[in-house]
């Protein structure tokens, strides 16, 4: 039996080559490229635009925003939303 030629995002190598050259305008990452999983837990690896949250991530962001509002706090404007989410995830959403 020949080994499967699996590559980027789980595509077969021959299918990937037929798709044409990949560049910043046409690259669409697969879920396996965006997240790394350990059991039930998932960690985001890609934070680029468009940043579409999973329901769990959206819930965490909403909780954090509520905490900031309830305590009259704000994050420095030097950090954009993607950077804030990345650091928030890095701290275990805590």
C-alpha positions in Angstrom: 0.0 0.0 0.0 1.4 3.4 -1.0 1.5 6.1 1.7 -0.9 9.0 1.4 0.6 12.3 0.3 -1.2 14.5 2.8 0.1 18.0 3.1 -1.1 21.5 3.9 -4.5 21.6 5.6 -5.1 17.9 5.0 -5.2 18.3 1.2 -3.7 15.7 -1.0 -0.5 17.0 -2.6 -1.9 16.6 -6.2 -5.1 18.5 -5.3 -3.1 21.3 -3.7 -0.9 21.7 -6.8 -4.0 21.8 -9.0 -5.4 24.7 -7.0 -2.7 27.0 -8.3 -0.2 29.2 -6.5 -1.2 30.2 -3.0 -0.7 33.8 -2.0 -1.9 36.2 0.7 -5.1 37.0 -1.3 -6.3 33.4 -1.8 -5.0 31.4 1.2 -7.9 30.1 3.4 -6.6 28.1 6.3 -8.3 24.9 7.4 -9.6 24.6 11.0 -6.6 22.3 11.7 -4.3 25.2 10.7 -6.1 27.7 12.9 -6.3 25.7 16.1 -4.3 23.2 18.0 -6.3 20.8 20.1 -5.5 19.0 23.4 -8.4 16.9 24.4 -11.5 19.2 24.7 -9.3 22.4 24.7 -8.4 24.3 21.6 -5.9 27.1 21.2 -6.0 29.5 18.3 -2.8 29.8 16.3 -4.0 32.2 13.6 -5.2 35.7 14.5 -5.4 37.3 11.1 -8.4 38.9 9.5 -11.2 38.0 9.4 -11.1 36.9 13.0 -14.2 34.8 13.4 -14.7 33.5 16.9 -15.9 30.2 18.0 -18.9 30.3 20.3 -16.6 29.5 23.2 -14.2 32.3 22.3 -17.1 34.8 21.9 -18.3 33.9 25.3 -14.9 34.5 26.9 -14.5 37.9 25.1 -18.0 38.9 26.3 -17.1 37.9 29.9 -13.9 39.9 29.7 -15.6 43.0 28.2 -18.2 42.8 31.0 -15.4 42.6 33.6 -13.8 45.7 32.2 -17.0 47.6 32.1 -18.1 46.5 35.6 -14.7 47.6 37.0 -14.4 50.8 35.0 -11.3 49.5 33.3 -10.0 49.7 29.7 -7.2 48.2 27.7 -4.6 50.6 26.2 -5.5 51.8 22.7 -2.0 50.7 21.7 -3.4 47.1 21.4 -5.8 46.3 18.6 -8.5 43.7 19.2 -6.6 40.8 17.8 -3.5 41.5 20.0 -5.7 41.8 23.0 -7.4 38.5 22.3 -4.1 36.8 21.7 -2.7 37.9 25.1 -6.0 37.1 26.8 -5.8 33.6 25.4 -2.1 33.3 26.4 -3.1 34.1 30.0 -5.6 31.2 30.0 -8.6 33.6 29.7 -8.0 34.6 33.3 
